[in-house]
């Protein structure tokens, strides 16, 4: 069993999404310490944004006519696709930024798709735990209901296109305690944090049991 872990937070050690991924992996590796974990941090070690365009152009260019940039981009895309193919499960810590998918994660998705075959289900039937976090609140009845353009996109790619057996763990109000305007929501935010942490622990146990 090989686990692919992907992070996209720009918050470093303060990252709420990475904290959740840590909890999942802690449970899994405690139960199965021999499990290899392949890690990719898309914010700490960003993929080149131009590589996707080079990979797409390279696909339509005869091999003997490809530029070095196209050759390199296709190799990178193939590497990312292979990491998904070779993984038996995945833990993905992908937060919402500016109401959508982070730029670092979007480049990863685009390149991995380019590296696969047309319509390939790169995670077909594999257990995938998605940890996604939001600084504010976007649920029903909130002022920003419907502003989360991150989670549905992630579900669409991971489950509908790549075929993952997907578990989604969400945590909101991560900016409570950081933004004074949200201080009144401290109790609710703490409950949300507790619930998300418990779900992450359960997800780790479930992965270990597979």
Protein Blocks (a to p, Z undefined) as FASTA:
>chain_A
ZZddddfbfklmmlmklmmmmmmmmmmmmmmmmbccddddfklmccdfklmmmmmmmmmp
cfklpcfklmmmmmmmmmmmmmmmmpmbdcdddddeehiacfklmmmmmmmmmmmcehia
fkgoiacddddddfbdcbehiakgokacklmmmmmmmmmmnopacdddddehklgojamm
lmmmmmmmmmmmmmmmmmmmmmmmmmmmZZ
